[in-house]
Amino acid sequence: MKEISDIVSEIEYSNTEKESQDIFEIFKLLSELRRDDKIILKSIGKLFRSAVDTRKMSLTEDEFKMTYSSDSGSTNPILFERGLFLDICHSAMASTPTDLNLHRKRTIVCAGFSSGNKTKLPESTGWKTFDEGFGRSKVIQIDPSMLKIRAGRMVHDYSIYASESEHILWTQPDMDKSGFMIMDGPIYPKQLMYWMGTNSDKVLIRHDRNAKKILQNYIDIMDFHLENKMPVVGFVKNPAETQVINLLREKAKDEKIFTELPWATDTQLFKSFLKPEKENGESRFKITYSNWFIQPNQVYDNEMKTNSPLVDESLNGKFEKDDYLPVFFMVRVPVDGNKIVFKIESLYGLVKDDDMRRKITKKILFELAVGKIPETLLKADSIAKISVDEKREIKELFTKDMAEKSYNEIRWGDLDEF
């Protein structure tokens, strides 16, 4: 510890007043950020940073009398000794005020991939019901010819996004259309969207009916919200994108606008921009937030891809293509002495309306003023979660094919996800 202490003490940090001033000049570039003449990021309305006092905001009236949240629990991919990858996902919907019948409904999807023919999954076309019809389950399989790499990751994406999207669609007809919907994480399955739009010879899911069905599910979900003008957001707890900061570095190099960008992620950039001008005792009661941005395209390596779920000509929606584009704003929240940044996503088709944009922004600020995480999202997490003991019990059910164990699993065992 003495040696480590010496190393830490020798690390130099610099933070000048000029750097804090430069952040505003840098941020002005986000009014419209392009690459190869395509828009990557664009401000909706004026660029701004604003703040609210949590004490005052928590005392305001919630404009939405009913709030819904969806979440999923997963075993995470299990690799068996005969080459089978399997992931079982369990999805639930919660509401505030609580609706016990809604909470009781569950959707389970088991997704699998086997590189050989020794293990076959009993893939089902329809749903198998349980718990007096309040629960349903399905098995889906990724064709062995579809994947040469990323089998574990794709099995996880299939199970969690099929389960989540099917459960939302199942519960939507019973929702109060004047309510508010919070999804856990981004509003779209971005990994599936990427591979659906990529001409890879190692990941061929663009030809897979299950992948197309999952993306169509999300388009149908958004159609419901656009039709009913019912707000929907994706609450991203750990945003880790580097799109903006990487493009700003390119711009800095090409145009020699500024010399150094110290941030590694977009979140760090926004965190610096959203830092209150004066850090004092009152800062612990301040939530700061940005304006909304639209993201028409994403940069993957040197490829430019649309951010719309309409990445395949066989997929279709009821509204204009731009209405499905993701939009977001960033929120900096004081949590237990730390400053945490969340990304709040929604649909351009909703937030292009000024009043709707105001309502969604206020609702999120209200939720974060009342609690560290929206209450209904915490409810959904608690009822959807698959515990460590349950994961262990699931693995023990497979008596014909043992699950592979890595050294870390032997040493540390399973850990609960937070």
C-alpha beads as a LAMMPS data file, in Angstrom:
LAMMPS data file: protein, C-alpha beads

418 atoms
417 bonds

1 atom types
1 bond types

-500.0 500.0 xlo xhi
-500.0 500.0 ylo yhi
-500.0 500.0 zlo zhi

Masses

1 110.0

Atoms # bond

1 1 1 0.000 0.000 0.000
2 1 1 2.915 2.328 0.655
3 1 1 4.189 1.760 -2.909
4 1 1 0.732 2.279 -4.398
5 1 1 0.348 5.456 -2.351
6 1 1 3.623 6.757 -3.793
7 1 1 2.466 6.029 -7.352
8 1 1 -0.839 7.849 -6.787
9 1 1 0.848 10.884 -5.265
10 1 1 3.092 11.242 -8.329
11 1 1 0.193 11.458 -10.791
12 1 1 -0.297 15.068 -11.846
13 1 1 -3.636 16.687 -12.528
14 1 1 -4.322 20.028 -14.095
15 1 1 -7.524 22.041 -14.146
16 1 1 -7.353 25.648 -15.213
17 1 1 -10.020 28.330 -15.389
18 1 1 -9.421 28.520 -19.135
19 1 1 -10.367 24.832 -19.530
20 1 1 -13.689 25.438 -17.799
21 1 1 -14.311 28.356 -20.167
22 1 1 -13.340 26.301 -23.226
23 1 1 -16.064 23.735 -22.537
24 1 1 -18.715 26.263 -23.602
25 1 1 -16.892 26.987 -26.868
26 1 1 -16.582 23.247 -27.520
27 1 1 -20.226 22.665 -26.700
28 1 1 -21.353 25.215 -29.305
29 1 1 -20.134 22.774 -31.976
30 1 1 -22.906 20.364 -30.963
31 1 1 -25.547 22.566 -32.550
32 1 1 -24.825 20.415 -35.611
33 1 1 -22.099 17.794 -35.843
34 1 1 -21.442 16.194 -39.237
35 1 1 -19.179 13.601 -40.769
36 1 1 -18.884 12.972 -44.518
37 1 1 -21.702 15.499 -44.947
38 1 1 -24.087 13.373 -42.846
39 1 1 -25.568 14.641 -39.599
40 1 1 -24.446 12.642 -36.560
41 1 1 -25.858 14.948 -33.907
42 1 1 -28.076 18.005 -34.033
43 1 1 -29.582 20.212 -31.360
44 1 1 -33.375 20.323 -31.172
45 1 1 -33.953 24.000 -30.596
46 1 1 -31.276 26.081 -28.890
47 1 1 -28.296 24.651 -27.057
48 1 1 -28.669 25.187 -23.332
49 1 1 -27.809 24.030 -19.852
50 1 1 -30.339 24.437 -17.086
51 1 1 -30.832 23.441 -13.458
52 1 1 -33.619 22.646 -11.004
53 1 1 -33.665 22.390 -7.223
54 1 1 -34.615 18.855 -6.134
55 1 1 -36.435 20.182 -3.053
56 1 1 -38.743 22.379 -5.120
57 1 1 -39.138 19.944 -8.029
58 1 1 -40.157 17.046 -5.747
59 1 1 -43.037 19.165 -4.419
60 1 1 -44.510 19.849 -7.869
61 1 1 -47.417 17.836 -9.215
62 1 1 -46.735 14.836 -11.450
63 1 1 -48.630 15.516 -14.695
64 1 1 -48.935 11.770 -15.341
65 1 1 -51.258 9.834 -13.037
66 1 1 -49.968 6.459 -14.253
67 1 1 -46.349 5.495 -14.921
68 1 1 -45.211 2.192 -16.471
69 1 1 -41.781 0.582 -16.592
70 1 1 -40.468 -2.570 -18.217
71 1 1 -37.396 -4.541 -17.236
72 1 1 -35.831 -7.934 -17.851
73 1 1 -33.801 -10.434 -15.887
74 1 1 -31.436 -12.848 -17.606
75 1 1 -29.389 -15.919 -16.733
76 1 1 -26.710 -14.435 -19.036
77 1 1 -25.319 -16.773 -21.725
78 1 1 -24.538 -20.272 -20.472
79 1 1 -22.107 -22.367 -22.522
80 1 1 -22.558 -26.118 -22.237
81 1 1 -19.927 -28.799 -22.826
82 1 1 -21.456 -29.911 -26.143
83 1 1 -21.258 -26.438 -27.664
84 1 1 -24.729 -25.090 -26.856
85 1 1 -25.123 -21.434 -25.907
86 1 1 -28.302 -20.706 -23.970
87 1 1 -29.794 -17.612 -22.359
88 1 1 -33.131 -17.468 -20.560
89 1 1 -34.744 -14.066 -20.085
90 1 1 -37.715 -13.108 -17.943
91 1 1 -39.572 -9.816 -18.520
92 1 1 -42.057 -7.931 -16.377
93 1 1 -43.979 -4.664 -16.368
94 1 1 -44.581 -2.493 -13.313
95 1 1 -46.794 0.506 -12.694
96 1 1 -47.259 3.339 -10.243
97 1 1 -49.871 3.196 -8.750
98 1 1 -49.429 -0.575 -8.534
99 1 1 -51.594 -2.822 -10.707
100 1 1 -51.172 -6.357 -9.302
101 1 1 -52.567 -8.062 -12.407
102 1 1 -50.068 -6.174 -14.567
103 1 1 -47.190 -7.075 -12.204
104 1 1 -48.217 -10.742 -12.293
105 1 1 -47.852 -11.000 -16.074
106 1 1 -44.502 -12.472 -17.166
107 1 1 -42.872 -13.348 -20.490
108 1 1 -40.019 -15.869 -20.675
109 1 1 -37.898 -16.394 -23.776
110 1 1 -35.181 -19.018 -24.039
111 1 1 -32.773 -18.317 -26.912
112 1 1 -30.151 -20.807 -28.029
113 1 1 -27.392 -21.398 -30.531
114 1 1 -25.656 -24.693 -31.195
115 1 1 -22.719 -25.026 -33.553
116 1 1 -23.447 -28.728 -34.090
117 1 1 -26.350 -31.172 -34.312
118 1 1 -25.828 -33.018 -31.028
119 1 1 -28.129 -30.675 -29.098
120 1 1 -31.496 -29.616 -30.458
121 1 1 -33.806 -27.005 -29.012
122 1 1 -37.561 -27.590 -29.042
123 1 1 -38.197 -24.338 -30.895
124 1 1 -41.816 -23.234 -30.562
125 1 1 -43.932 -21.262 -32.995
126 1 1 -46.568 -20.265 -30.439
127 1 1 -46.611 -19.391 -26.756
128 1 1 -46.862 -21.889 -23.917
129 1 1 -48.911 -20.416 -21.077
130 1 1 -48.570 -20.921 -17.314
131 1 1 -49.842 -19.357 -14.064
132 1 1 -53.472 -19.358 -15.202
133 1 1 -52.573 -17.451 -18.359
134 1 1 -50.662 -14.653 -16.600
135 1 1 -47.367 -16.106 -17.848
136 1 1 -46.144 -17.326 -21.220
137 1 1 -42.927 -18.762 -22.590
138 1 1 -41.254 -19.466 -25.909
139 1 1 -38.024 -21.040 -27.210
140 1 1 -36.209 -19.502 -30.187
141 1 1 -33.100 -20.757 -31.936
142 1 1 -30.471 -18.982 -33.990
143 1 1 -29.718 -20.966 -37.129
144 1 1 -26.153 -22.433 -36.894
145 1 1 -25.330 -20.991 -40.325
146 1 1 -25.994 -17.435 -39.093
147 1 1 -23.048 -17.052 -36.708
148 1 1 -19.315 -17.676 -36.906
149 1 1 -18.491 -15.223 -34.117
150 1 1 -20.232 -13.511 -31.159
151 1 1 -22.507 -16.484 -30.410
152 1 1 -22.790 -15.761 -26.690
153 1 1 -23.503 -12.074 -27.198
154 1 1 -26.106 -12.683 -29.901
155 1 1 -27.908 -15.337 -27.845
156 1 1 -28.153 -12.803 -25.016
157 1 1 -29.463 -10.067 -27.340
158 1 1 -32.074 -12.386 -28.848
159 1 1 -33.375 -13.562 -25.464
160 1 1 -33.515 -10.179 -23.743
161 1 1 -34.899 -8.150 -26.658
162 1 1 -37.411 -10.784 -27.763
163 1 1 -38.644 -11.149 -24.191
164 1 1 -38.824 -7.406 -23.525
165 1 1 -40.479 -6.411 -26.786
166 1 1 -43.013 -9.243 -26.713
167 1 1 -43.939 -8.409 -23.116
168 1 1 -44.439 -4.714 -23.845
169 1 1 -46.632 -5.511 -26.845
170 1 1 -48.619 -7.994 -24.755
171 1 1 -49.342 -5.480 -21.987
172 1 1 -49.837 -2.358 -24.137
173 1 1 -53.579 -2.854 -24.818
174 1 1 -54.310 -2.591 -21.071
175 1 1 -52.254 0.563 -20.529
176 1 1 -53.751 3.924 -19.643
177 1 1 -53.015 5.905 -22.811
178 1 1 -52.618 9.094 -20.763
179 1 1 -49.751 7.482 -18.831
180 1 1 -45.964 7.580 -19.180
181 1 1 -43.673 4.684 -20.175
182 1 1 -40.063 4.200 -18.997
183 1 1 -37.955 1.485 -20.629
184 1 1 -34.825 0.207 -18.928
185 1 1 -31.895 1.165 -21.159
186 1 1 -32.014 2.455 -24.757
187 1 1 -35.303 2.507 -26.645
188 1 1 -33.886 0.247 -29.386
189 1 1 -31.767 -2.941 -29.507
190 1 1 -28.760 -1.191 -31.025
191 1 1 -26.529 -4.261 -31.400
192 1 1 -29.193 -6.064 -33.435
193 1 1 -29.757 -2.937 -35.528
194 1 1 -26.036 -2.756 -36.242
195 1 1 -25.707 -6.365 -37.395
196 1 1 -28.958 -6.196 -39.367
197 1 1 -27.453 -3.360 -41.391
198 1 1 -23.954 -4.821 -41.793
199 1 1 -22.819 -6.944 -44.726
200 1 1 -20.775 -9.298 -42.564
201 1 1 -20.025 -12.846 -43.662
202 1 1 -19.557 -13.907 -40.016
203 1 1 -22.752 -12.511 -38.504
204 1 1 -25.622 -13.089 -40.918
205 1 1 -28.626 -12.270 -38.767
206 1 1 -29.883 -9.832 -41.421
207 1 1 -31.348 -12.982 -43.019
208 1 1 -32.847 -14.335 -39.796
209 1 1 -36.619 -14.177 -39.267
210 1 1 -36.281 -13.971 -35.465
211 1 1 -34.009 -10.909 -35.663
212 1 1 -36.423 -9.219 -38.082
213 1 1 -39.348 -10.051 -35.786
214 1 1 -37.590 -8.457 -32.792
215 1 1 -36.906 -5.215 -34.676
216 1 1 -40.461 -5.132 -36.029
217 1 1 -41.672 -5.515 -32.442
218 1 1 -39.852 -2.323 -31.443
219 1 1 -41.268 -0.472 -34.435
220 1 1 -44.762 -1.640 -33.408
221 1 1 -44.122 -0.497 -29.830
222 1 1 -43.192 2.976 -31.065
223 1 1 -46.208 3.049 -33.393
224 1 1 -48.422 2.572 -30.317
225 1 1 -46.822 5.557 -28.587
226 1 1 -46.875 7.754 -31.682
227 1 1 -50.525 6.891 -32.398
228 1 1 -51.646 7.572 -28.835
229 1 1 -49.222 10.451 -28.201
230 1 1 -48.195 8.545 -25.074
231 1 1 -44.666 9.494 -23.922
232 1 1 -41.991 6.798 -23.894
233 1 1 -38.382 7.146 -22.755
234 1 1 -35.364 4.907 -22.436
235 1 1 -33.536 5.427 -19.139
236 1 1 -29.833 4.719 -19.771
237 1 1 -28.065 4.356 -16.421
238 1 1 -24.519 3.873 -17.718
239 1 1 -24.112 5.679 -21.061
240 1 1 -20.730 4.820 -22.561
241 1 1 -20.818 6.213 -26.108
242 1 1 -17.825 7.948 -27.663
243 1 1 -19.481 9.222 -30.859
244 1 1 -19.453 12.921 -29.992
245 1 1 -16.000 13.101 -28.422
246 1 1 -14.408 11.171 -31.299
247 1 1 -15.963 13.485 -33.888
248 1 1 -14.909 16.544 -31.917
249 1 1 -11.335 15.209 -31.919
250 1 1 -11.492 14.796 -35.709
251 1 1 -12.801 18.348 -36.008
252 1 1 -10.091 19.678 -33.692
253 1 1 -7.389 17.974 -35.739
254 1 1 -8.735 19.052 -39.130
255 1 1 -9.633 22.630 -38.248
256 1 1 -7.168 23.244 -35.397
257 1 1 -9.933 24.771 -33.282
258 1 1 -8.647 23.641 -29.898
259 1 1 -5.600 21.743 -28.752
260 1 1 -6.792 19.114 -26.303
261 1 1 -9.964 17.287 -25.297
262 1 1 -9.380 15.587 -21.937
263 1 1 -12.527 13.435 -21.924
264 1 1 -12.629 9.745 -22.850
265 1 1 -16.417 9.430 -23.309
266 1 1 -19.398 11.561 -24.299
267 1 1 -20.683 11.218 -20.740
268 1 1 -17.574 12.916 -19.349
269 1 1 -17.994 15.767 -21.837
270 1 1 -21.609 16.316 -20.810
271 1 1 -20.735 15.925 -17.131
272 1 1 -18.212 18.776 -17.459
273 1 1 -20.662 20.947 -19.358
274 1 1 -23.424 20.303 -16.812
275 1 1 -21.222 21.085 -13.831
276 1 1 -22.739 23.967 -11.832
277 1 1 -20.755 27.205 -12.100
278 1 1 -20.321 27.213 -8.328
279 1 1 -19.801 23.955 -6.444
280 1 1 -21.025 24.528 -2.879
281 1 1 -23.359 23.090 -0.274
282 1 1 -26.383 23.890 -2.442
283 1 1 -24.971 21.796 -5.313
284 1 1 -26.173 18.624 -3.628
285 1 1 -29.748 19.790 -4.310
286 1 1 -29.170 20.717 -7.971
287 1 1 -30.072 18.643 -11.003
288 1 1 -28.555 20.066 -14.176
289 1 1 -29.647 19.026 -17.654
290 1 1 -29.068 19.774 -21.328
291 1 1 -31.315 20.492 -24.271
292 1 1 -32.493 17.616 -26.493
293 1 1 -30.447 16.267 -29.415
294 1 1 -31.370 14.134 -32.414
295 1 1 -29.051 11.345 -33.636
296 1 1 -29.861 10.501 -37.277
297 1 1 -26.678 8.452 -37.861
298 1 1 -23.976 6.540 -35.998
299 1 1 -20.328 6.019 -36.888
300 1 1 -19.043 2.436 -36.610
301 1 1 -15.323 2.322 -37.382
302 1 1 -15.392 3.981 -40.809
303 1 1 -18.964 3.016 -41.620
304 1 1 -21.911 5.372 -41.320
305 1 1 -25.198 3.753 -40.310
306 1 1 -28.698 5.034 -39.724
307 1 1 -29.994 5.117 -36.160
308 1 1 -33.471 4.129 -37.311
309 1 1 -34.827 0.631 -36.600
310 1 1 -36.038 0.575 -40.215
311 1 1 -32.749 -0.988 -41.353
312 1 1 -34.338 -3.696 -43.521
313 1 1 -36.735 -3.165 -46.408
314 1 1 -39.065 -5.854 -45.023
315 1 1 -39.624 -3.783 -41.843
316 1 1 -42.250 -1.084 -41.828
317 1 1 -43.889 1.504 -39.600
318 1 1 -47.004 3.643 -39.777
319 1 1 -45.247 7.007 -39.552
320 1 1 -42.557 9.030 -41.306
321 1 1 -39.062 7.530 -41.107
322 1 1 -37.682 10.497 -39.159
323 1 1 -40.284 9.961 -36.429
324 1 1 -38.482 6.746 -35.373
325 1 1 -35.098 8.417 -34.927
326 1 1 -33.779 8.395 -31.341
327 1 1 -33.381 11.674 -29.493
328 1 1 -31.892 12.311 -26.063
329 1 1 -30.972 14.760 -23.341
330 1 1 -28.434 14.368 -20.532
331 1 1 -29.068 14.819 -16.814
332 1 1 -26.455 15.317 -14.083
333 1 1 -27.769 14.166 -10.709
334 1 1 -26.223 14.296 -7.222
335 1 1 -26.315 10.745 -5.756
336 1 1 -24.721 9.973 -2.367
337 1 1 -22.101 12.688 -2.767
338 1 1 -21.324 11.688 -6.362
339 1 1 -22.397 13.346 -9.580
340 1 1 -24.002 10.784 -11.905
341 1 1 -24.967 11.395 -15.531
342 1 1 -27.968 9.634 -17.091
343 1 1 -28.988 9.619 -20.735
344 1 1 -32.709 9.922 -21.429
345 1 1 -33.781 8.707 -24.875
346 1 1 -37.078 9.129 -26.703
347 1 1 -38.534 9.419 -30.218
348 1 1 -38.214 12.381 -32.541
349 1 1 -41.853 11.852 -33.534
350 1 1 -42.813 12.734 -29.953
351 1 1 -40.334 15.405 -28.861
352 1 1 -40.515 17.473 -32.053
353 1 1 -43.661 18.847 -30.419
354 1 1 -42.565 21.580 -27.983
355 1 1 -45.232 20.827 -25.377
356 1 1 -44.538 17.089 -25.411
357 1 1 -40.812 17.770 -25.081
358 1 1 -41.485 19.964 -22.042
359 1 1 -43.728 17.344 -20.432
360 1 1 -41.191 14.530 -20.888
361 1 1 -38.344 16.676 -19.554
362 1 1 -40.329 17.766 -16.493
363 1 1 -41.478 14.195 -15.760
364 1 1 -37.897 12.880 -15.728
365 1 1 -36.686 15.773 -13.560
366 1 1 -39.563 15.111 -11.149
367 1 1 -38.731 11.382 -10.951
368 1 1 -35.048 12.108 -10.259
369 1 1 -35.894 14.754 -7.670
370 1 1 -38.036 12.244 -5.763
371 1 1 -35.599 9.313 -5.998
372 1 1 -32.181 8.293 -7.330
373 1 1 -33.862 6.138 -10.016
374 1 1 -37.502 6.383 -11.187
375 1 1 -39.632 4.483 -8.665
376 1 1 -41.515 2.434 -11.250
377 1 1 -38.274 1.338 -12.902
378 1 1 -37.023 0.052 -9.538
379 1 1 -40.288 -1.889 -9.147
380 1 1 -39.863 -3.477 -12.574
381 1 1 -36.259 -4.372 -11.782
382 1 1 -37.233 -6.079 -8.521
383 1 1 -39.927 -8.270 -10.069
384 1 1 -37.994 -9.165 -13.247
385 1 1 -34.622 -9.955 -11.676
386 1 1 -33.311 -13.528 -11.755
387 1 1 -31.339 -13.992 -8.531
388 1 1 -27.976 -15.735 -8.136
389 1 1 -29.659 -18.695 -6.427
390 1 1 -32.191 -18.990 -9.240
391 1 1 -29.422 -18.862 -11.872
392 1 1 -27.554 -21.627 -10.045
393 1 1 -30.722 -23.710 -9.797
394 1 1 -31.404 -23.266 -13.530
395 1 1 -27.917 -24.551 -14.390
396 1 1 -28.457 -27.592 -12.172
397 1 1 -31.598 -28.512 -14.149
398 1 1 -29.402 -29.455 -17.126
399 1 1 -28.343 -32.980 -16.143
400 1 1 -27.558 -34.264 -19.667
401 1 1 -25.136 -31.505 -20.588
402 1 1 -22.968 -29.772 -18.000
403 1 1 -22.353 -26.025 -18.124
404 1 1 -18.762 -24.987 -18.779
405 1 1 -17.004 -23.237 -15.903
406 1 1 -14.230 -20.688 -16.203
407 1 1 -11.557 -20.147 -13.560
408 1 1 -13.214 -16.914 -12.439
409 1 1 -16.533 -18.694 -11.856
410 1 1 -14.780 -21.375 -9.786
411 1 1 -12.943 -18.735 -7.770
412 1 1 -15.608 -16.067 -7.364
413 1 1 -18.898 -17.811 -8.181
414 1 1 -21.917 -15.982 -9.589
415 1 1 -22.473 -12.353 -8.703
416 1 1 -25.744 -10.490 -8.584
417 1 1 -26.036 -7.757 -11.208
418 1 1 -26.757 -4.220 -10.074

Bonds

1 1 1 2
2 1 2 3
3 1 3 4
4 1 4 5
5 1 5 6
6 1 6 7
7 1 7 8
8 1 8 9
9 1 9 10
10 1 10 11
11 1 11 12
12 1 12 13
13 1 13 14
14 1 14 15
15 1 15 16
16 1 16 17
17 1 17 18
18 1 18 19
19 1 19 20
20 1 20 21
21 1 21 22
22 1 22 23
23 1 23 24
24 1 24 25
25 1 25 26
26 1 26 27
27 1 27 28
28 1 28 29
29 1 29 30
30 1 30 31
31 1 31 32
32 1 32 33
33 1 33 34
34 1 34 35
35 1 35 36
36 1 36 37
37 1 37 38
38 1 38 39
39 1 39 40
40 1 40 41
41 1 41 42
42 1 42 43
43 1 43 44
44 1 44 45
45 1 45 46
46 1 46 47
47 1 47 48
48 1 48 49
49 1 49 50
50 1 50 51
51 1 51 52
52 1 52 53
53 1 53 54
54 1 54 55
55 1 55 56
56 1 56 57
57 1 57 58
58 1 58 59
59 1 59 60
60 1 60 61
61 1 61 62
62 1 62 63
63 1 63 64
64 1 64 65
65 1 65 66
66 1 66 67
67 1 67 68
68 1 68 69
69 1 69 70
70 1 70 71
71 1 71 72
72 1 72 73
73 1 73 74
74 1 74 75
75 1 75 76
76 1 76 77
77 1 77 78
78 1 78 79
79 1 79 80
80 1 80 81
81 1 81 82
82 1 82 83
83 1 83 84
84 1 84 85
85 1 85 86
86 1 86 87
87 1 87 88
88 1 88 89
89 1 89 90
90 1 90 91
91 1 91 92
92 1 92 93
93 1 93 94
94 1 94 95
95 1 95 96
96 1 96 97
97 1 97 98
98 1 98 99
99 1 99 100
100 1 100 101
101 1 101 102
102 1 102 103
103 1 103 104
104 1 104 105
105 1 105 106
106 1 106 107
107 1 107 108
108 1 108 109
109 1 109 110
110 1 110 111
111 1 111 112
112 1 112 113
113 1 113 114
114 1 114 115
115 1 115 116
116 1 116 117
117 1 117 118
118 1 118 119
119 1 119 120
120 1 120 121
121 1 121 122
122 1 122 123
123 1 123 124
124 1 124 125
125 1 125 126
126 1 126 127
127 1 127 128
128 1 128 129
129 1 129 130
130 1 130 131
131 1 131 132
132 1 132 133
133 1 133 134
134 1 134 135
135 1 135 136
136 1 136 137
137 1 137 138
138 1 138 139
139 1 139 140
140 1 140 141
141 1 141 142
142 1 142 143
143 1 143 144
144 1 144 145
145 1 145 146
146 1 146 147
147 1 147 148
148 1 148 149
149 1 149 150
150 1 150 151
151 1 151 152
152 1 152 153
153 1 153 154
154 1 154 155
155 1 155 156
156 1 156 157
157 1 157 158
158 1 158 159
159 1 159 160
160 1 160 161
161 1 161 162
162 1 162 163
163 1 163 164
164 1 164 165
165 1 165 166
166 1 166 167
167 1 167 168
168 1 168 169
169 1 169 170
170 1 170 171
171 1 171 172
172 1 172 173
173 1 173 174
174 1 174 175
175 1 175 176
176 1 176 177
177 1 177 178
178 1 178 179
179 1 179 180
180 1 180 181
181 1 181 182
182 1 182 183
183 1 183 184
184 1 184 185
185 1 185 186
186 1 186 187
187 1 187 188
188 1 188 189
189 1 189 190
190 1 190 191
191 1 191 192
192 1 192 193
193 1 193 194
194 1 194 195
195 1 195 196
196 1 196 197
197 1 197 198
198 1 198 199
199 1 199 200
200 1 200 201
201 1 201 202
202 1 202 203
203 1 203 204
204 1 204 205
205 1 205 206
206 1 206 207
207 1 207 208
208 1 208 209
209 1 209 210
210 1 210 211
211 1 211 212
212 1 212 213
213 1 213 214
214 1 214 215
215 1 215 216
216 1 216 217
217 1 217 218
218 1 218 219
219 1 219 220
220 1 220 221
221 1 221 222
222 1 222 223
223 1 223 224
224 1 224 225
225 1 225 226
226 1 226 227
227 1 227 228
228 1 228 229
229 1 229 230
230 1 230 231
231 1 231 232
232 1 232 233
233 1 233 234
234 1 234 235
235 1 235 236
236 1 236 237
237 1 237 238
238 1 238 239
239 1 239 240
240 1 240 241
241 1 241 242
242 1 242 243
243 1 243 244
244 1 244 245
245 1 245 246
246 1 246 247
247 1 247 248
248 1 248 249
249 1 249 250
250 1 250 251
251 1 251 252
252 1 252 253
253 1 253 254
254 1 254 255
255 1 255 256
256 1 256 257
257 1 257 258
258 1 258 259
259 1 259 260
260 1 260 261
261 1 261 262
262 1 262 263
263 1 263 264
264 1 264 265
265 1 265 266
266 1 266 267
267 1 267 268
268 1 268 269
269 1 269 270
270 1 270 271
271 1 271 272
272 1 272 273
273 1 273 274
274 1 274 275
275 1 275 276
276 1 276 277
277 1 277 278
278 1 278 279
279 1 279 280
280 1 280 281
281 1 281 282
282 1 282 283
283 1 283 284
284 1 284 285
285 1 285 286
286 1 286 287
287 1 287 288
288 1 288 289
289 1 289 290
290 1 290 291
291 1 291 292
292 1 292 293
293 1 293 294
294 1 294 295
295 1 295 296
296 1 296 297
297 1 297 298
298 1 298 299
299 1 299 300
300 1 300 301
301 1 301 302
302 1 302 303
303 1 303 304
304 1 304 305
305 1 305 306
306 1 306 307
307 1 307 308
308 1 308 309
309 1 309 310
310 1 310 311
311 1 311 312
312 1 312 313
313 1 313 314
314 1 314 315
315 1 315 316
316 1 316 317
317 1 317 318
318 1 318 319
319 1 319 320
320 1 320 321
321 1 321 322
322 1 322 323
323 1 323 324
324 1 324 325
325 1 325 326
326 1 326 327
327 1 327 328
328 1 328 329
329 1 329 330
330 1 330 331
331 1 331 332
332 1 332 333
333 1 333 334
334 1 334 335
335 1 335 336
336 1 336 337
337 1 337 338
338 1 338 339
339 1 339 340
340 1 340 341
341 1 341 342
342 1 342 343
343 1 343 344
344 1 344 345
345 1 345 346
346 1 346 347
347 1 347 348
348 1 348 349
349 1 349 350
350 1 350 351
351 1 351 352
352 1 352 353
353 1 353 354
354 1 354 355
355 1 355 356
356 1 356 357
357 1 357 358
358 1 358 359
359 1 359 360
360 1 360 361
361 1 361 362
362 1 362 363
363 1 363 364
364 1 364 365
365 1 365 366
366 1 366 367
367 1 367 368
368 1 368 369
369 1 369 370
370 1 370 371
371 1 371 372
372 1 372 373
373 1 373 374
374 1 374 375
375 1 375 376
376 1 376 377
377 1 377 378
378 1 378 379
379 1 379 380
380 1 380 381
381 1 381 382
382 1 382 383
383 1 383 384
384 1 384 385
385 1 385 386
386 1 386 387
387 1 387 388
388 1 388 389
389 1 389 390
390 1 390 391
391 1 391 392
392 1 392 393
393 1 393 394
394 1 394 395
395 1 395 396
396 1 396 397
397 1 397 398
398 1 398 399
399 1 399 400
400 1 400 401
401 1 401 402
402 1 402 403
403 1 403 404
404 1 404 405
405 1 405 406
406 1 406 407
407 1 407 408
408 1 408 409
409 1 409 410
410 1 410 411
411 1 411 412
412 1 412 413
413 1 413 414
414 1 414 415
415 1 415 416
416 1 416 417
417 1 417 418
